[in-house]
Amino acid sequence: QVQLVESGGGLVQPGGSLRLSCAASGFNFRMYAMSWYRQAPGKEREFVAIISSTGGNSNYADSVKGRFTISRDINENTVYLEMNSLKLEDTAVYYCHARGWTSDYWGQGTQVTVSS
């Protein structure tokens, strides 16, 4: 059974930091590129960051570049999103996504709220 379980979301003040985790199971984690997406209220889901299957390459949305860092631990089957200098507009549900050659999977999401 494939599972992507996000954790680490919560309430944080502007300028603060959070670290999201996504624990993967039920598929060959090493063969999948892993991404984070987010969806704010009333908006469409948008791309945040991606890391290659080997972890050697990553890419970010312009809105988070320089503030967020994606990483993965192959031994723990986990992908992370380190979020610094958080802004009000970063408030959203954050989703983990696994993309393989013939299949892809989504997690259930974790809420991140940036508020003073």
N, C-alpha and C positions, 0 to 999 in steps of 0.2 A: 504494500500500500504506500503510494507516494504521499509524502508529507513535507510541507514547507511551513515551519512554525516561527513566526516573527515574535520578537520580544524587545524590550528596552524603551518603548515609547513612554510618553508621559507629558507632564506640564513643566515648562521651563520658561524662564524670563528671556526677553530679547538679549542677545549677546551671549547666552549660555550655550551649553553643549549637551549632546546626548549621543549615546552609542547604541545603534540598533543591531540586533543579531537575527539571523535566519538559520535555523537548524534544519538540514535536509536529510531525508531518509527515503528508502524505497526505490531509488534509482542510482545510476552510476554518476555520482557527483562530479568526479574528475572529468567527465566527458561533456559537461554542460557549462556554457557561459551563464553567468549569474548577474542579475540586474536588480536595481531598486526602481520602483515607480511610486508615484504619489497621486492622490486625488483629493483636492480641496472641495469643500462644500459648493455645490452648484457648478463645478468645473469638470472637465474631462480628465481622465487619468493621463498623467504625463511622465515621460522618461526622466529619471534622475541620474543614474549612473550604471555602468556595466563593467564587468571584469571578465576577461577571457577564461577559458577552461583551465589554462595553465597558471593563470594569475599574472602573466607577463605583460598584459596590456589592459588598460582601463580608459574609460571615456566618461565625460560628465556633461550634463546640461549646462549651458552658459550661466544659468541662474544660481548654480551651486558651485561652480568651478572656483577652486581656491579656498573653499570653506568646508566641503565634504570630501571624505576619502573612503573609497570602497576597498575592501580586502577580503581574502578568503583563506581559510585554514583547511587544507585538503584532509589532514588527519582527523579533524573534528567534524568534517562535512558541514561547515558553517561559513556563511558569508556575513560580513559586517559592513555597517555604514557609520563612520565617525562623522558627526555633524557638529561643527563649531560656528561661532558667530551667528547663531540662529536669529532669524528675522520673523516678524509677524507673518509674513507671506509664506513662510515655510510650514505653517499649520496645515496639516493634511493627514489622511490615512496613508501610511507607507506600506507598500506591498513588495514582497520578494518574488522574483520571477526566475525560473530556470528554463533555458533554451537549448535544446539539442538539435540534432539533424532532422529528426522526424517527430519530435514531441516537445511540448513545453508545459510548464506547470506554474500555478500561482499559489501564493499563500493567502491567508485570510486577512492579513493586514494588522498594523498596529498604529494607534492614534498618537500623533505628535501635535501638541498644542503649545504655541509660543504666545505668551501673554504676560503683560505686566500687572 
